[in-house]
Amino acid sequence: MKKEAGVYRSWKMKKDVEVNKLLQNDRKRQFEIQKLQRAQEKQQAILKRKSEEAAVANKRLKEALKKQALVRNDRNNNFERYDASANATKLKTLLEQELEVKVRVQEAKYHLKNLVEDRKTLSLELRRLKNSDPPTKKRITTDGDGSPKEVNISIIKLTDEINDRNVQIATLQSEIQEAENDKFKGCVETIRSINDSKVLLNFLIEKSIKERIDHNNDKSTVKDLKNNYVEAIKEKDSSEMKVKSLQNQHESSLVDLQQKYESKISFLLKQLQNGSEEEESPVPNGVHGAHNTFFVPDTLDVLDNDPDYHPDSSMEFDTPYMKVT
């Protein structure tokens, strides 16, 4: 009976060590899954933001083209009724709107390029899922365990996203083409006299000066932001070094504790095995009373009083000690 109890204790200690290792590996896997999910959420947010920015750019371009048409019609229909001062104001308004259209066209082209790149990435990912290739590092589409159901859901989502990109790309291309077909036409048609040319030239000079001043101010602001960024990076690197040092110390402490723990477990296992062997061997007359108590209790008392000994909470002992009868 006591031999079986010793074998059970030995088996339980080994299993406790195995369970602890499995729990640690499970925590690592959970951390990796959470990391992949965060990466997916981040990429989804980026794609959503790009799509929204493209929609805003398309809306601005439409509004600029609409306003441009209204300004042109107003000048062409009421040109004869304007005096010199009113004519100069209308010319400046028209030129301002022409410049606004050109800016919105360039903005739309920028977002069009991003949409085409996103569509290419989504198409490659869709092809990979359909061919069941290994997952890429660029994009993560499955939230689950890669089962056929999860893959089918991902394929449907990707197909919908690609269709949305196709609609946005076609709309932007149409608006850009409409704006570029009328390139500089409005400016040329508005110049009907030398006085108009002077008004437009003065306006462009004033506009250029203002834009250059704003540009210099922006450069100064960007320079300050870069300096602040460099300082922040230095502080971040310093903090990361401190954190890494603390992590190394923590890992070293964990390794030491693990080694001590395994060493003490090994010591207990040996004592249990020795106790089992003593149970099987005959006890000489006259020494039975001196050795009737197994010395594992003393060992356990020493381990309990050891401040460096931190047994795992999952390991339990049925009895504090065993006695040989």
Secondary structure in CASP SS format (residue, H / E / C, confidence):
PFRMAT SS
TARGET T0000
AUTHOR 0000-0000-0000
METHOD secondary structure of the structure
MODEL  1
M C 1.00
K H 1.00
K H 1.00
E H 1.00
A H 1.00
G H 1.00
V H 1.00
Y H 1.00
R H 1.00
S H 1.00
W H 1.00
K H 1.00
M H 1.00
K H 1.00
K H 1.00
D H 1.00
V H 1.00
E H 1.00
V H 1.00
N H 1.00
K H 1.00
L H 1.00
L H 1.00
Q H 1.00
N H 1.00
D H 1.00
R H 1.00
K H 1.00
R H 1.00
Q H 1.00
F H 1.00
E H 1.00
I H 1.00
Q H 1.00
K H 1.00
L H 1.00
Q H 1.00
R H 1.00
A H 1.00
Q H 1.00
E H 1.00
K H 1.00
Q H 1.00
Q H 1.00
A H 1.00
I H 1.00
L H 1.00
K H 1.00
R H 1.00
K H 1.00
S H 1.00
E H 1.00
E H 1.00
A H 1.00
A H 1.00
V H 1.00
A H 1.00
N H 1.00
K H 1.00
R H 1.00
L H 1.00
K H 1.00
E H 1.00
A H 1.00
L H 1.00
K H 1.00
K H 1.00
Q H 1.00
A H 1.00
L H 1.00
V H 1.00
R H 1.00
N H 1.00
D H 1.00
R H 1.00
N H 1.00
N H 1.00
N H 1.00
F H 1.00
E H 1.00
R H 1.00
Y C 1.00
D C 1.00
A H 1.00
S H 1.00
A H 1.00
N H 1.00
A H 1.00
T H 1.00
K H 1.00
L H 1.00
K H 1.00
T H 1.00
L H 1.00
L H 1.00
E H 1.00
Q H 1.00
E H 1.00
L H 1.00
E H 1.00
V H 1.00
K H 1.00
V H 1.00
R H 1.00
V H 1.00
Q H 1.00
E H 1.00
A H 1.00
K H 1.00
Y H 1.00
H H 1.00
L H 1.00
K H 1.00
N H 1.00
L H 1.00
V H 1.00
E H 1.00
D H 1.00
R H 1.00
K H 1.00
T H 1.00
L H 1.00
S H 1.00
L H 1.00
E H 1.00
L H 1.00
R H 1.00
R H 1.00
L H 1.00
K H 1.00
N H 1.00
S C 1.00
D C 1.00
P C 1.00
P C 1.00
T C 1.00
K C 1.00
K C 1.00
R C 1.00
I C 1.00
T C 1.00
T C 1.00
D C 1.00
G C 1.00
D C 1.00
G C 1.00
S C 1.00
P H 1.00
K H 1.00
E H 1.00
V H 1.00
N H 1.00
I H 1.00
S H 1.00
I H 1.00
I H 1.00
K H 1.00
L H 1.00
T H 1.00
D H 1.00
E H 1.00
I H 1.00
N H 1.00
D H 1.00
R H 1.00
N H 1.00
V H 1.00
Q H 1.00
I H 1.00
A H 1.00
T H 1.00
L H 1.00
Q H 1.00
S H 1.00
E H 1.00
I H 1.00
Q H 1.00
E H 1.00
A H 1.00
E H 1.00
N H 1.00
D C 1.00
K C 1.00
F C 1.00
K H 1.00
G H 1.00
C H 1.00
V H 1.00
E H 1.00
T H 1.00
I C 1.00
R C 1.00
S C 1.00
I H 1.00
N H 1.00
D H 1.00
S H 1.00
K H 1.00
V H 1.00
L H 1.00
L H 1.00
N H 1.00
F H 1.00
L H 1.00
I H 1.00
E H 1.00
K H 1.00
S H 1.00
I H 1.00
K H 1.00
E H 1.00
R H 1.00
I H 1.00
D H 1.00
H H 1.00
N H 1.00
N H 1.00
D H 1.00
K H 1.00
S H 1.00
T H 1.00
V H 1.00
K H 1.00
D H 1.00
L H 1.00
K H 1.00
N H 1.00
N H 1.00
Y H 1.00
V H 1.00
E H 1.00
A H 1.00
I H 1.00
K H 1.00
E H 1.00
K H 1.00
D H 1.00
S H 1.00
S H 1.00
E H 1.00
M H 1.00
K H 1.00
V H 1.00
K H 1.00
S H 1.00
L H 1.00
Q H 1.00
N H 1.00
Q H 1.00
H H 1.00
E H 1.00
S H 1.00
S H 1.00
L H 1.00
V H 1.00
D H 1.00
L H 1.00
Q H 1.00
Q H 1.00
K H 1.00
Y H 1.00
E H 1.00
S H 1.00
K H 1.00
I H 1.00
S H 1.00
F H 1.00
L H 1.00
L H 1.00
K H 1.00
Q H 1.00
L H 1.00
Q H 1.00
N H 1.00
G H 1.00
S H 1.00
E H 1.00
E H 1.00
E H 1.00
E H 1.00
S C 1.00
P C 1.00
V C 1.00
P C 1.00
N C 1.00
G C 1.00
V C 1.00
H C 1.00
G C 1.00
A C 1.00
H C 1.00
N C 1.00
T E 1.00
F C 1.00
F C 1.00
V H 1.00
P H 1.00
D H 1.00
T H 1.00
L H 1.00
D H 1.00
V H 1.00
L H 1.00
D H 1.00
N H 1.00
D C 1.00
P C 1.00
D C 1.00
Y C 1.00
H C 1.00
P C 1.00
D C 1.00
S C 1.00
S C 1.00
M C 1.00
E C 1.00
F C 1.00
D C 1.00
T C 1.00
P C 1.00
Y C 1.00
M C 1.00
K E 1.00
V C 1.00
T C 1.00
END
